[in-house]
Amino acid sequence: MMRRNVLNKVALLLLCALAGVTGCSKDPDIFGSDVITEDVAFIVPRGWPAPVYNFQNNTLSNAGFELGRKLFYDTRLSRDNSTSCGSCHQAFAAFAHLDHNVSHGIENRLGTRNSPPLFNLNWHPSFFWDGGVNHIESQPINPIQNPVEMDETLQNVVAKVRNDAVYRNMFRNAFGDETVNSQRIFKAMAQFMGMMVSANAKYDKYVRGEPGGAMTPSELSGLQIFRAKCESCHKEPLFSDFSFRNNGLPTTSVNDSGRAHITRDAADLYKFKVASLRNLKYSYPYMHDGRFTTLSQVLDYYTSSNHNAAPIDTAIGTTGIPLSEQDKVDLLSFLNTLNDEAFVKDKRFHEIQ
């Protein structure tokens, strides 16, 4: 009898312990399976240059990262509560807007430029196709206030966030108190976006000598062609030098002036930021206005002479870049080694359902 009572007490204690554990665990129906369980840490990949932004004045934390993720996917940052940053920067498209030649904002308003993919942003000295913003913490201001994107005011965004008890608790966890202001909003978003590091493609494994990095003969040939014909603009390992260049694209009815829109310098007319070549498989269409839907079309353009005569960049020239048909095949093979599936599928950057 005494033994049975002891066993009953042990069983009761175990049930209470289990109840306590499950009571403290996060309900997957509410929080999803992609809640951060390890401390977030920004690590510069081996062999990469020092980043422009390194969180020196924005201490990286799990709480700050999670707050940034919630803000990134919150449609309330738009005037009519319909459009979030994630609406035009989709995780499965390497944070581009898949199959949309230009951005789609509130009320289905159309922008004039293709939504660029978001990754390795800490290395960018400027943002947008024209480089109109030079700091990652200031970057979200433009789409929030742009009348064809989110069409909202910072004052209203702060008010919406401040009136949400869940947000106030998240701000306390991230910054030590419940104060909600635009500076903290943008610091949290910078923590989320700055952690989007894409450095685990086949190319990266090849460079690091890791398993899964063995290149085929066609890929190796493409790498050599790339280094001879393309790297002057698309510098390894980020595959952009972040400069602004006129690649000779014929103007459309939009007549986008590019970098000159910011500098008001005629020498910058039709210059656009050199895009990274990483994750092209996921981020089509291509060019600042999304005019090309395939990489083959892009290569055909660069090898043609169908360019604006001036002031086209000297790296291209009015006669185009000479590539044979086999060169194109090999170059496309190499470009496919820059697709980082692990990054695209990384649940840390996906919206919690």
Buried (B, 14 or more C-beta within 10 A) or exposed (E): EEEEEEEEEEEEEEEEEEEEEEEEEEEEEEEBEBBBEEEBEBEBBEEBEEBBBEBEEBEBBBBBBBBBBBBBBBBBBBBEEBBBBBBBBBBEBBBBBBEBBBBBBBEEBEBBBBBBBBBBBBBBEBBBBBBBBEBBBEBBBBBBBBEBBBBBEBEBBBEBBBEBEEBBEBBBBBBEEBEBBBEBBBBBBBBBBBBBBBBBBBBBBBBEEEEEBEBEEBBBBBBEBBEEBBBBBBBBBBBBBBBBBBBBBEEEEEEBBBBBBBBEEEEBBBBBBBBBBBBBBBBBBBBBBBBBEEBEBBBBBBBEEEBBEEBBBEBBEEEBBEBEEEBBBBBBBBBBBBBBEEBBEBEBBBBBE
